[in-house]
């Protein structure tokens, strides 16, 4: 799993049938200090995350099948949790607003 921040939504009127009625979000991966690392990715959402949320992203197809309860879905990137906060190097970080 990787830590990421949701930075946008993907709107697609035509999708593979296994992606119908599933939300796609754009995420920026972040390091333990919250700095963006790597290129943005598109992830299927299994937890109703939104723009600005800090999330956990799983990176393997079996997890997507299990989290989305769909044995036919094909994805290697699925959001599996919204992070309220975490502690790194003795300091609380990533505190969720609201």
C-alpha positions in Angstrom: 0.0 0.0 0.0 1.0 3.6 -0.6 0.0 6.9 0.9 -1.6 9.3 -1.6 -3.7 12.5 -1.8 -6.8 12.6 -4.0 -6.4 15.5 -6.4 -9.1 15.0 -8.9 -12.0 13.0 -10.5 -12.1 11.1 -13.7 -15.3 11.4 -15.8 -15.7 8.7 -18.4 -19.0 8.1 -20.3 -17.7 4.9 -21.9 -16.0 2.3 -19.7 -15.3 -1.4 -19.6 -18.3 -3.1 -18.1 -16.3 -4.0 -15.0 -15.8 -0.3 -14.3 -19.4 0.8 -14.7 -20.8 2.5 -11.6 -17.4 2.7 -10.0 -15.7 6.0 -9.1 -12.3 6.8 -10.6 -10.1 9.3 -8.8 -6.7 10.9 -9.6 -4.2 10.5 -6.8 -0.7 12.0 -6.1 1.5 9.7 -4.1 3.1 11.3 -1.1 6.0 10.5 1.1 5.9 10.3 4.9 6.2 14.1 5.1 3.4 14.8 2.6 5.6 15.8 -0.3 4.4 14.6 -3.7 6.5 11.7 -5.2 6.1 10.2 -8.7 3.5 10.7 -11.3 -0.3 11.0 -10.6 -2.3 7.8 -11.1 -5.9 6.8 -11.6 -7.4 4.6 -8.9 -10.7 2.9 -8.4 -12.4 4.1 -5.2 -13.8 1.6 -2.7 -14.3 3.9 0.3 -16.1 7.0 -1.1 -13.0 9.2 -0.9 -13.0 12.8 -2.2 -10.7 15.5 -3.5 -8.3 16.5 -0.8 -8.5 13.3 1.2 -5.3 11.5 2.3 -5.8 7.8 1.3 -4.2 4.4 1.2 -3.9 2.9 -2.2 -3.4 -0.9 -2.8 -1.4 -2.0 -5.8 -2.4 -5.5 -6.9 -5.3 -6.9 -8.7 -6.4 -9.4 -6.1 -7.0 -6.5 -3.6 -9.3 -4.7 -6.1 -11.4 -7.8 -6.7 -11.8 -8.3 -2.9 -12.3 -4.6 -1.9 -14.8 -4.0 -4.7 -16.5 -7.4 -4.2 -16.2 -8.0 -8.0 -14.3 -11.0 -9.2 -14.3 -9.6 -12.8 -12.9 -6.1 -12.1 -9.4 -5.5 -13.6 -7.4 -2.9 -11.7 -4.0 -2.7 -10.0 -4.8 0.5 -8.2 -7.6 0.8 -5.7 -8.2 3.2 -2.8 -8.8 1.1 0.3 -8.9 3.6 3.1 -9.2 7.3 4.1 -6.4 8.3 6.6 -7.5 10.4 9.5 -3.9 11.0 10.7 -0.6 9.2 11.1 2.5 9.6 13.2 6.0 9.8 11.7 9.2 10.5 13.6 7.2 11.3 16.7 5.0 13.9 15.1 1.3 13.6 14.1 0.9 14.3 10.4 -1.7 14.3 7.8 -4.5 15.3 10.2 -7.8 15.2 8.4 -9.8 18.5 8.6 -13.5 18.3 9.5 
